[in-house]
Amino acid sequence: MYINNLCKVEIIPKKWKNEMKNKLVIFLIVSMNLGHAQIGDVIWEDNFDNLDNWMKITGNGSWGWGNGELEFYQEENVEIAEVPDEPGNNALHITALEESGPGIVDQWGNPLNYTSGKVTTKAKIAIKYGVIETRVRVPDLDLGGWPAVWLLGTSNLNWPHCGELDMMEMGSSQAFRDLHDEHNGGNGSNNSTVNQAIGANAIFYADEAVVPENPSGAASISWDPDDDYCRPYYNYDNLNDRFLTYRIYWDPDSIRFTVIDNEVEYDFYTDPLPIDSVSAEFQQPFYLIANLAIGGAFTDAVYSGGSGLPISMPFPAHMYVDYIKVMEWNGQGEVHIGPPTFQGGTFGLFTDTTPIDNGLIAGDDSEIYVWEGTLSEGSIPPYEGENGISWQTTGLGWFGAGIMSMQPVNLFNFEEGHLKFMIKIPANISFQIGIIDAWGNQSYVDFPGNQTTYGLVRDGNWGQASIPVSDIRGEFIDLRMLSYEFVILEVNGASCEFGLDDIYWEGGGTVSVIEGEFSKTPIKYSLNNNYPNPFNPLTTIRYDLPEDGFVNVTIYDMMGRTVKIMVTEEQNAGVKSVQWDATDSFGKPVSAGVYLYQIQVGEYMQTKKMVLLK
């Protein structure tokens, strides 16, 4: 769904394609035996009796997405409604209208002439592996309609580094249809309309894909000019105004896209997409999105910032999503409900001396970023310990840097706590410290030059600042979904060298058993993978209870000896979690190694492994 910088053609880099072709020999064998693989139990589903799992998006389709779309997304265009000709069957209903008015504008304030709807499960539902299935009905697209059901990675990395999975897209350009008509045995002059062709796609970052016309490095498996790997689905009886079922078969090794029409399942690609180090984006949870766009660079219609044919799509236009469900596939399948697990105690961002309950590891689950080449490596030694951050300004008149977690971090428990750090910076340098959430909201506090602020004495030596989280969070920051847990900015243009060390959040309270804020009653018992894993010293164990029951959660060593009983009590149905701090029943730290965690509720019992690092 996402096309960066209005670039229509994103290609698989040749080097990666050649590697993929070699691997497809293996995956051909896999695909030939898919009938022997089993679709397992349903682990989550939404039949759209309500929109509790979804958030409505407001804004123009070009805001931050780069597709040049012409619609304005607004909440009133999304509802739960009965499916026409299916009495009693409710669905997600998105309506696109030809209308204008106050507030219906693009990001520059220019008026728009269309409204539509878009919803997402970001921060509510995320999926990793399994069979994802949805039943979708689209309107007459004629020219300009662009419906899609798709997924984006929960990673805080920018697109395309986060990865994208498009379950279905319609409204494709004639060039796209011609390309794949030839691959599928035609003459390269496809006579299909936008109502007769459906595509699916996976997008990820690849160095080889970085070219002047594609600066983002987005590699797309649907634009493949060299072979017939991509096989969009064509049906000259038209595919609009009726339901089709779409699936993604996803495990740690591959992704397969299919469509089911009249009870026959068709593959969108000759073989599953292999997942390897180049496409490792697809080994993380993804959240769902459904929308009905108008115009955009994917279509032949006019789009913002470019040319094209006039919109001829009939209005009002109605898109229905009957359900979305996730089933186990080859024993794989995870559904994460609600925001990330709450953190507590002291949470380290960059420190090797501060006692912490949990934290980030640079280069592993976090990255230290510098904006636009504003800083280079400095020479100031660490305040203490073996590691420190030292930067030198590069003369661009400002600088910006920060610590970004790979996945959003939930620091809501710290709303009454403090963000602390050590800094050595010239006394006359004014700077700001801030945080950024997963929605892009930012908030900062000021540190004027030559003034003592938040306990930081400005004498040019190492000093500690302690910022109340209540000051730094601002009005809109979502502490449950933080992307940048520490940001430093300077805009006065002064040159300097400075050092940072011992950066952490303090005062998160004690966390034992936590229930997700957005949790719903699960439909089956499940013991989820602990996170993080490996860990040191804190990890979270989450489990699902479809009904009330007496719950036992116990940690064992590899010899089967009890290390610690985490839960032994009657609990209500819901999504539950408990955190283990790598101590035994007497509160003493345990040694590094492999441990087992087990849940028993009535006749249900499941055991999994986790790894403690020291």
Secondary structure per residue as TSV (DSSP state, phi and psi in degrees):
chain	resnum	aa	ss	phi	psi
A	1	M	-	360.0	-31.6
A	2	Y	-	-88.2	128.5
A	3	I	-	-128.6	117.1
A	4	N	G	-81.6	139.1
A	5	N	G	53.5	33.6
A	6	L	G	56.6	28.8
A	7	C	-	-92.2	115.0
A	8	K	-	-73.1	-37.9
A	9	V	-	-105.4	108.6
A	10	E	-	-113.6	130.2
A	11	I	-	-120.4	156.6
A	12	I	-	-70.8	127.9
A	13	P	-	-59.6	139.7
A	14	K	H	-54.6	-44.7
A	15	K	H	-58.2	-45.4
A	16	W	H	-67.3	-36.7
A	17	K	H	-64.0	-40.6
A	18	N	H	-62.9	-41.3
A	19	E	H	-63.0	-40.9
A	20	M	H	-63.2	-41.3
A	21	K	H	-60.3	-40.4
A	22	N	H	-62.8	-42.7
A	23	K	H	-69.9	-25.5
A	24	L	H	-66.7	-21.0
A	25	V	H	-59.1	-42.7
A	26	I	H	-67.2	-45.4
A	27	F	H	-73.4	-18.9
A	28	L	H	-62.7	-42.5
A	29	I	H	-61.1	-42.3
A	30	V	H	-60.2	-48.1
A	31	S	H	-66.2	-31.4
A	32	M	H	-68.1	-19.0
A	33	N	T	-111.8	16.7
A	34	L	G	-60.8	-27.0
A	35	G	G	-65.2	-22.8
A	36	H	G	-84.9	-20.8
A	37	A	S	-74.8	147.9
A	38	Q	-	-108.8	132.0
A	39	I	E	-80.3	122.3
A	40	G	E	-89.7	-157.8
A	41	D	E	-66.0	153.4
A	42	V	E	-70.9	124.5
A	43	I	E	-105.1	-14.6
A	44	W	E	-165.4	144.4
A	45	E	E	-154.6	153.3
A	46	D	E	-129.8	112.9
A	47	N	-	-96.1	9.7
A	48	F	-	58.5	48.8
A	49	D	S	-77.6	-21.1
A	50	N	S	-155.9	-177.4
A	51	L	-	-114.9	29.2
A	52	D	T	-59.9	-30.3
A	53	N	T	-87.1	1.2
A	54	W	-	-127.9	154.0
A	55	M	E	-121.5	132.1
A	56	K	E	-80.2	136.9
A	57	I	-	-97.7	137.6
A	58	T	-	-119.2	134.6
A	59	G	E	136.9	175.5
A	60	N	E	-84.3	145.0
A	61	G	T	-63.5	-13.2
A	62	S	T	-90.4	-10.5
A	63	W	T	-68.1	98.8
A	64	G	T	81.0	-5.3
A	65	W	T	-108.7	-22.6
A	66	G	-	74.4	17.9
A	67	N	S	-92.0	-9.1
A	68	G	-	69.5	27.1
A	69	E	B	-70.2	159.5
A	70	L	-	-108.8	-2.4
A	71	E	E	-93.0	159.5
A	72	F	E	-112.7	120.3
A	73	Y	E	-79.7	129.0
A	74	Q	-	-139.3	153.3
A	75	E	G	-62.7	-36.8
A	76	E	G	-67.7	-10.3
A	77	N	G	-88.7	4.0
A	78	V	E	-124.0	132.2
A	79	E	E	-157.7	170.8
A	80	I	E	-95.2	126.3
A	81	A	E	-143.7	157.0
A	82	E	E	-73.3	136.7
A	83	V	-	-70.3	130.9
A	84	P	T	-56.7	136.0
A	85	D	T	68.6	11.9
A	86	E	S	-133.2	74.8
A	87	P	T	-55.4	132.3
A	88	G	T	84.3	-4.0
A	89	N	-	-101.8	108.9
A	90	N	E	-87.5	154.8
A	91	A	E	-150.7	163.3
A	92	L	E	-68.2	125.6
A	93	H	E	-120.4	118.0
A	94	I	E	-113.1	128.3
A	95	T	E	-115.3	129.3
A	96	A	E	-103.3	134.4
A	97	L	E	-128.3	148.9
A	98	E	E	-90.9	100.4
A	99	E	-	-157.1	158.4
A	100	S	-	-139.8	171.8
A	101	G	-	158.8	-177.0
A	102	P	T	-58.6	132.6
A	103	G	T	83.9	-10.8
A	104	I	-	-89.6	81.5
A	105	V	B	-138.8	162.5
A	106	D	-	-85.3	-173.7
A	107	Q	T	-68.2	-14.5
A	108	W	T	-99.7	4.0
A	109	G	S	88.5	3.9
A	110	N	-	-75.8	139.2
A	111	P	B	-64.7	145.3
A	112	L	-	-114.9	157.8
A	113	N	S	-114.1	7.6
A	114	Y	E	-140.8	146.4
A	115	T	E	-125.0	155.4
A	116	S	E	-158.9	-166.1
A	117	G	-	-132.8	150.9
A	118	K	E	-149.3	136.4
A	119	V	E	-132.6	155.0
A	120	T	E	-145.4	152.6
A	121	T	-	-100.3	14.6
A	122	K	T	-54.4	131.4
A	123	A	T	72.3	3.0
A	124	K	T	-120.6	-49.3
A	125	I	E	-135.3	130.0
A	126	A	E	-134.7	143.5
A	127	I	E	-122.4	138.5
A	128	K	E	-136.3	110.5
A	129	Y	S	72.1	167.4
A	130	G	E	106.9	-174.9
A	131	V	E	-99.8	118.1
A	132	I	E	-99.7	125.8
A	133	E	E	-129.6	138.6
A	134	T	E	-144.0	149.3
A	135	R	E	-114.6	121.0
A	136	V	E	-133.5	140.6
A	137	R	E	-125.0	127.2
A	138	V	-	-111.6	159.0
A	139	P	-	-82.8	-178.4
A	140	D	-	-65.6	114.8
A	141	L	-	-88.9	-26.4
A	142	D	T	42.9	-92.1
A	143	L	T	-143.1	116.7
A	144	G	T	123.0	-23.0
A	145	G	E	-76.6	139.9
A	146	W	E	-144.0	77.4
A	147	P	E	-83.8	151.4
A	148	A	E	-158.4	146.1
A	149	V	E	-121.6	121.8
A	150	W	E	-151.3	175.8
A	151	L	E	-136.7	147.0
A	152	L	E	-123.5	147.0
A	153	G	E	-67.6	146.0
A	154	T	-	-75.4	-6.6
A	155	S	-	-56.2	146.9
A	156	N	S	-77.2	-6.7
A	157	L	S	-65.5	147.1
A	158	N	-	-67.7	155.1
A	159	W	T	-64.7	138.9
A	160	P	T	-92.2	5.7
A	161	H	T	-60.5	-27.4
A	162	C	T	-75.7	-20.3
A	163	G	-	87.0	151.5
A	164	E	E	-145.0	137.1
A	165	L	E	-125.1	117.0
A	166	D	E	-101.9	105.4
A	167	M	E	-64.9	-42.4
A	168	M	E	-154.3	142.4
A	169	E	E	-143.0	139.6
A	170	M	-	-130.9	167.1
A	171	G	-	96.8	14.5
A	172	S	-	-64.4	155.5
A	173	S	-	-69.0	159.7
A	174	Q	H	-61.4	-37.2
A	175	A	H	-60.3	-40.5
A	176	F	H	-65.2	-43.7
A	177	R	H	-69.0	-37.6
A	178	D	H	-63.3	-44.5
A	179	L	H	-55.1	-48.3
A	180	H	H	-86.4	-17.1
A	181	D	H	-62.1	-44.8
A	182	E	H	-63.3	-42.8
A	183	H	H	-61.1	-33.8
A	184	N	T	-91.1	17.4
A	185	G	T	99.9	1.4
A	186	G	S	-82.9	-168.8
A	187	N	-	-100.7	11.1
A	188	G	S	81.4	7.0
A	189	S	-	-124.1	82.9
A	190	N	-	-75.3	127.8
A	191	N	-	-95.6	6.8
A	192	S	-	-72.8	153.8
A	193	T	-	-98.8	175.0
A	194	V	G	-65.3	-20.0
A	195	N	G	-83.1	-1.2
A	196	Q	G	-120.1	7.0
A	197	A	E	-137.2	136.5
A	198	I	E	-130.4	139.9
A	199	G	E	-124.9	163.9
A	200	A	E	-138.9	157.9
A	201	N	E	-157.1	154.2
A	202	A	E	-127.1	133.4
A	203	I	E	-126.1	136.0
A	204	F	E	-152.1	172.4
A	205	Y	E	-91.3	139.5
A	206	A	-	-144.6	133.9
A	207	D	G	-56.3	-39.9
A	208	E	G	-66.9	-16.3
A	209	A	G	-87.7	-5.0
A	210	V	-	-78.1	105.9
A	211	V	B	-135.7	163.8
A	212	P	T	-52.1	-39.5
A	213	E	T	-81.4	-4.6
A	214	N	B	-142.4	66.8
A	215	P	T	-66.3	-19.3
A	216	S	T	-72.3	-19.7
A	217	G	-	75.8	20.8
A	218	A	E	-72.2	123.6
A	219	A	E	-104.2	125.3
A	220	S	E	-119.2	132.2
A	221	I	S	-84.1	-6.9
A	222	S	S	-88.1	-29.6
A	223	W	-	-93.4	95.9
A	224	D	-	-134.3	89.2
A	225	P	T	-77.4	-7.1
A	226	D	T	-97.4	-20.2
A	227	D	S	-152.6	-174.1
A	228	D	S	-102.7	29.8
A	229	Y	-	-58.8	-44.3
A	230	C	B	-84.5	130.2
A	231	R	-	-130.8	80.6
A	232	P	-	-56.2	154.9
A	233	Y	E	-91.4	127.8
A	234	Y	E	-117.4	141.0
A	235	N	-	-149.8	113.6
A	236	Y	T	-76.9	0.5
A	237	D	T	-85.2	3.2
A	238	N	-	78.2	143.6
A	239	L	-	-115.6	1.7
A	240	N	S	-92.1	164.1
A	241	D	S	57.9	28.4
A	242	R	S	-156.0	158.6
A	243	F	E	-85.8	140.6
A	244	L	E	-128.4	156.0
A	245	T	E	-111.9	134.2
A	246	Y	E	-119.9	145.8
A	247	R	E	-136.1	147.8
A	248	I	E	-119.3	122.3
A	249	Y	E	-97.5	116.6
A	250	W	E	-137.4	123.5
A	251	D	-	-138.0	-178.4
A	252	P	S	-62.7	-12.7
A	253	D	S	-107.8	-24.2
A	254	S	E	-160.6	163.8
A	255	I	E	-132.3	131.5
A	256	R	E	-123.7	131.1
A	257	F	E	-108.3	133.2
A	258	T	E	-140.4	163.7
A	259	V	E	-133.2	140.4
A	260	I	E	-111.4	118.7
A	261	D	E	-129.0	122.8
A	262	N	T	53.2	43.0
A	263	E	T	68.6	13.0
A	264	V	E	-113.1	130.6
A	265	E	E	-98.2	127.2
A	266	Y	E	-116.2	141.5
A	267	D	E	-89.1	138.4
A	268	F	S	-79.3	-15.7
A	269	Y	B	-136.6	153.9
A	270	T	S	-63.6	-27.8
A	271	D	S	-148.6	159.1
A	272	P	-	-60.2	151.5
A	273	L	E	-76.6	120.3
A	274	P	E	-73.7	141.2
A	275	I	-	-101.7	123.3
A	276	D	-	-142.4	-162.9
A	277	S	S	-63.2	-26.3
A	278	V	T	-74.5	-36.0
A	279	S	T	-112.8	35.8
A	280	A	G	-66.9	-8.0
A	281	E	G	-54.7	-27.3
A	282	F	G	-89.0	20.0
A	283	Q	G	-115.4	35.8
A	284	Q	S	-139.3	165.1
A	285	P	-	-67.5	148.9
A	286	F	E	-125.5	146.2
A	287	Y	E	-104.7	160.6
A	288	L	E	-94.7	151.0
A	289	I	E	-142.1	140.9
A	290	A	E	-136.3	135.5
A	291	N	E	-159.6	163.5
A	292	L	E	-126.1	98.5
A	293	A	E	-85.8	159.7
A	294	I	E	-123.3	124.6
A	295	G	B	70.4	-161.3
A	296	G	-	110.1	160.5
A	297	A	T	-70.0	-14.7
A	298	F	T	-74.2	-24.7
A	299	T	S	-98.8	178.0
A	300	D	S	-91.1	-2.4
A	301	A	B	-77.4	165.0
A	302	V	-	-60.0	145.6
A	303	Y	-	-140.6	160.1
A	304	S	T	-64.5	126.0
A	305	G	T	86.5	3.4
A	306	G	S	-149.2	-170.7
A	307	S	-	-111.2	178.5
A	308	G	-	156.8	-178.2
A	309	L	B	-84.0	155.6
A	310	P	-	-61.7	150.2
A	311	I	-	-66.4	125.9
A	312	S	-	-123.7	7.0
A	313	M	-	-62.8	131.6
A	314	P	-	-68.4	142.1
A	315	F	S	-124.3	149.1
A	316	P	S	-69.3	150.6
A	317	A	E	-116.2	135.6
A	318	H	E	-121.8	125.1
A	319	M	E	-114.2	134.9
A	320	Y	E	-122.8	133.1
A	321	V	E	-115.9	110.1
A	322	D	E	-71.0	-45.1
A	323	Y	E	-162.6	163.2
A	324	I	E	-136.3	131.4
A	325	K	E	-140.3	157.2
A	326	V	E	-122.7	129.0
A	327	M	E	-121.6	155.1
A	328	E	E	-65.3	145.8
A	329	W	E	-138.5	119.6
A	330	N	T	53.1	37.2
A	331	G	T	77.1	4.7
A	332	Q	B	-109.4	149.6
A	333	G	-	153.8	123.1
A	334	E	E	-135.3	139.8
A	335	V	E	-128.2	119.6
A	336	H	E	-99.0	122.4
A	337	I	E	-106.3	128.9
A	338	G	S	84.2	-177.6
A	339	P	S	-70.2	172.6
A	340	P	S	-57.3	161.7
A	341	T	-	-61.2	135.9
A	342	F	B	-58.8	137.0
A	343	Q	-	-97.9	153.5
A	344	G	-	-140.8	179.6
A	345	G	S	69.7	-124.5
A	346	T	E	-117.5	126.1
A	347	F	E	-114.0	115.3
A	348	G	E	-86.4	135.1
A	349	L	E	-101.3	-43.9
A	350	F	E	-155.4	95.2
A	351	T	-	-163.5	141.8
A	352	D	S	-121.7	12.1
A	353	T	S	-126.5	-28.0
A	354	T	S	-73.1	126.7
A	355	P	-	-63.6	124.3
A	356	I	-	-129.4	156.3
A	357	D	S	-88.0	-27.9
A	358	N	E	-164.7	168.1
A	359	G	E	-178.2	179.5
A	360	L	-	-100.7	150.0
A	361	I	-	-118.0	115.2
A	362	A	B	-59.3	132.7
A	363	G	T	86.4	-11.6
A	364	D	T	-110.3	-72.5
A	365	D	T	-112.7	12.0
A	366	S	E	-151.9	161.5
A	367	E	E	-132.1	147.0
A	368	I	E	-100.6	117.7
A	369	Y	E	-111.9	147.1
A	370	V	E	-120.0	133.3
A	371	W	S	-84.9	126.8
A	372	E	T	52.0	36.4
A	373	G	T	64.1	28.6
A	374	T	-	-79.0	-15.2
A	375	L	E	-134.3	149.4
A	376	S	E	-125.2	171.0
A	377	E	E	-63.1	134.8
A	378	G	-	-101.8	-169.3
A	379	S	-	-127.3	8.7
A	380	I	-	-73.9	125.3
A	381	P	-	-70.2	160.5
A	382	P	-	-58.4	153.7
A	383	Y	S	-64.0	-43.1
A	384	E	S	-157.6	165.7
A	385	G	S	77.0	-166.5
A	386	E	S	-96.8	-18.5
A	387	N	-	-121.1	142.0
A	388	G	-	-153.4	169.4
A	389	I	E	-114.2	128.0
A	390	S	E	-136.1	129.3
A	391	W	E	-131.6	153.3
A	392	Q	E	-123.9	131.8
A	393	T	E	-65.2	154.2
A	394	T	-	-109.2	7.0
A	395	G	S	85.1	18.5
A	396	L	S	-86.7	-0.7
A	397	G	S	92.4	-3.9
A	398	W	-	-163.1	166.9
A	399	F	E	-147.4	155.6
A	400	G	E	-152.1	139.5
A	401	A	E	-156.7	163.5
A	402	G	E	-169.3	169.3
A	403	I	E	-108.6	118.4
A	404	M	E	-115.6	128.7
A	405	S	E	-78.6	144.5
A	406	M	E	-64.0	-36.7
A	407	Q	E	-117.4	151.0
A	408	P	E	-55.5	146.0
A	409	V	E	-117.5	135.2
A	410	N	B	-95.1	105.0
A	411	L	-	-114.6	29.9
A	412	F	G	-60.4	-33.2
A	413	N	G	-62.6	-14.1
A	414	F	G	-95.9	13.9
A	415	E	T	-62.3	-21.1
A	416	E	T	-106.2	9.9
A	417	G	S	-96.7	-157.5
A	418	H	E	-137.4	147.0
A	419	L	E	-97.8	119.5
A	420	K	E	-118.6	148.9
A	421	F	E	-161.4	154.4
A	422	M	E	-100.0	139.1
A	423	I	E	-143.9	142.1
A	424	K	E	-123.1	111.8
A	425	I	-	-150.5	145.2
A	426	P	-	-52.2	142.8
A	427	A	T	-62.1	-28.4
A	428	N	T	-84.8	-6.0
A	429	I	-	-83.1	120.5
A	430	S	-	-88.3	140.0
A	431	F	E	-149.9	172.1
A	432	Q	E	-126.3	148.2
A	433	I	E	-119.8	134.1
A	434	G	E	-148.4	-179.1
A	435	I	E	-138.9	155.7
A	436	I	E	-134.1	131.6
A	437	D	E	-93.6	176.7
A	438	A	T	-68.8	-12.3
A	439	W	T	-91.6	-3.7
A	440	G	-	92.6	0.0
A	441	N	-	-68.9	139.1
A	442	Q	E	-126.9	148.2
A	443	S	E	-149.4	141.0
A	444	Y	E	-138.1	155.3
A	445	V	E	-119.1	152.9
A	446	D	E	-96.4	142.9
A	447	F	E	-122.9	86.1
A	448	P	-	-64.3	149.6
A	449	G	T	-64.2	145.0
A	450	N	T	62.1	23.9
A	451	Q	S	-130.1	142.5
A	452	T	-	-79.8	119.4
A	453	T	B	-133.7	129.8
A	454	Y	T	50.3	40.1
A	455	G	T	82.8	-5.7
A	456	L	B	-84.2	113.0
A	457	V	-	-83.3	121.8
A	458	R	-	-88.2	81.1
A	459	D	S	-120.7	8.4
A	460	G	S	85.3	-6.4
A	461	N	S	-97.7	176.0
A	462	W	-	-61.8	134.7
A	463	G	E	-150.2	159.1
A	464	Q	E	-105.9	137.1
A	465	A	E	-109.7	144.6
A	466	S	E	-133.0	103.2
A	467	I	E	-99.8	121.6
A	468	P	E	-59.1	132.1
A	469	V	H	-60.0	-31.9
A	470	S	H	-60.3	-27.2
A	471	D	H	-80.3	-40.2
A	472	I	H	-86.2	-21.0
A	473	R	S	-73.1	-22.0
A	474	G	T	67.4	-159.7
A	475	E	T	-89.9	-30.2
A	476	F	T	-117.5	-3.6
A	477	I	-	-64.0	129.6
A	478	D	-	-94.4	100.5
A	479	L	T	-65.9	-16.7
A	480	R	T	-76.6	-15.7
A	481	M	S	-138.5	69.7
A	482	L	E	-91.9	135.8
A	483	S	E	-99.6	-55.0
A	484	Y	E	-103.5	111.7
A	485	E	E	-87.0	-7.4
A	486	F	E	-158.5	127.4
A	487	V	E	-136.2	138.7
A	488	I	E	-123.7	132.6
A	489	L	E	-131.9	150.0
A	490	E	E	-143.9	130.9
A	491	V	-	-124.6	5.8
A	492	N	S	-85.7	-10.5
A	493	G	-	85.8	2.3
A	494	A	-	-75.7	138.5
A	495	S	-	-85.8	144.6
A	496	C	-	-168.0	171.9
A	497	E	E	-123.0	137.9
A	498	F	E	-146.8	161.6
A	499	G	E	-128.9	150.7
A	500	L	E	-130.1	148.9
A	501	D	E	-163.0	163.5
A	502	D	E	47.6	61.4
A	503	I	E	-99.1	121.0
A	504	Y	E	-158.9	161.5
A	505	W	E	-101.1	134.6
A	506	E	E	-128.4	146.4
A	507	G	-	93.9	33.9
A	508	G	-	-85.8	3.4
A	509	G	-	73.7	-173.1
A	510	T	-	-101.3	132.9
A	511	V	-	-116.4	124.7
A	512	S	S	-120.0	-91.5
A	513	V	E	-100.4	125.9
A	514	I	E	-124.0	133.3
A	515	E	E	-106.3	134.0
A	516	G	-	-61.1	137.8
A	517	E	T	-62.5	-32.2
A	518	F	T	-105.1	15.8
A	519	S	-	-65.1	143.1
A	520	K	-	-119.9	163.8
A	521	T	-	-65.8	120.3
A	522	P	-	-67.3	164.4
A	523	I	S	-100.2	-6.7
A	524	K	S	-153.6	158.2
A	525	Y	-	-68.3	143.0
A	526	S	E	-158.7	139.1
A	527	L	E	-109.7	112.2
A	528	N	-	-84.3	162.0
A	529	N	-	-64.0	135.3
A	530	N	-	-65.9	154.7
A	531	Y	B	-143.0	132.6
A	532	P	S	-76.8	165.5
A	533	N	S	-152.4	116.7
A	534	P	S	-63.6	166.1
A	535	F	B	-144.8	164.0
A	536	N	S	-171.1	114.6
A	537	P	S	-104.1	7.4
A	538	L	-	-120.8	134.8
A	539	T	E	-140.7	156.6
A	540	T	E	-113.0	131.8
A	541	I	E	-109.7	119.3
A	542	R	E	-113.7	142.6
A	543	Y	E	-145.1	156.7
A	544	D	E	-114.4	131.7
A	545	L	E	-118.1	110.6
A	546	P	S	-74.4	-14.1
A	547	E	S	-152.1	164.0
A	548	D	-	-60.6	149.1
A	549	G	E	-178.4	168.6
A	550	F	E	-86.7	120.8
A	551	V	E	-109.5	133.0
A	552	N	E	-120.9	123.2
A	553	V	E	-122.1	121.2
A	554	T	E	-133.0	141.8
A	555	I	E	-98.2	133.0
A	556	Y	E	-125.0	153.5
A	557	D	E	-85.5	178.1
A	558	M	T	-70.7	-10.5
A	559	M	T	-89.1	-1.6
A	560	G	S	85.6	9.3
A	561	R	-	-84.7	139.6
A	562	T	E	-67.0	125.8
A	563	V	E	-96.4	-46.8
A	564	K	E	-162.5	135.7
A	565	I	E	-90.6	115.1
A	566	M	E	-87.3	-40.0
A	567	V	E	-140.1	132.1
A	568	T	E	-150.4	85.7
A	569	E	E	-166.6	163.1
A	570	E	E	-74.8	131.2
A	571	Q	E	-132.0	148.1
A	572	N	-	-76.5	158.7
A	573	A	S	-60.4	148.6
A	574	G	E	148.4	-175.3
A	575	V	E	-92.0	122.2
A	576	K	E	-121.8	159.4
A	577	S	E	-152.4	152.7
A	578	V	E	-140.0	142.8
A	579	Q	E	-106.9	134.5
A	580	W	E	-108.8	131.2
A	581	D	-	-102.1	22.1
A	582	A	S	63.4	34.8
A	583	T	B	-118.0	159.2
A	584	D	-	-90.7	-169.6
A	585	S	T	-64.2	-18.4
A	586	F	T	-98.8	5.5
A	587	G	S	81.8	8.9
A	588	K	-	-91.2	138.2
A	589	P	B	-60.1	140.2
A	590	V	-	-95.9	163.1
A	591	S	-	-77.6	161.2
A	592	A	S	-64.5	153.3
A	593	G	E	148.1	-168.9
A	594	V	E	-94.6	132.9
A	595	Y	E	-127.8	156.4
A	596	L	E	-107.1	142.0
A	597	Y	E	-125.6	136.2
A	598	Q	E	-132.8	140.4
A	599	I	E	-117.9	140.1
A	600	Q	E	-136.1	124.7
A	601	V	E	-134.9	106.8
A	602	G	T	60.1	-124.0
A	603	E	T	-87.0	-8.6
A	604	Y	E	-83.0	132.0
A	605	M	E	-146.4	135.5
A	606	Q	E	-146.9	144.2
A	607	T	E	-129.9	139.2
A	608	K	E	-136.5	165.8
A	609	K	E	-104.6	152.8
A	610	M	E	-145.7	158.4
A	611	V	E	-121.5	122.3
A	612	L	E	-97.0	125.6
A	613	L	-	-104.2	145.9
A	614	K	-	-128.6	360.0
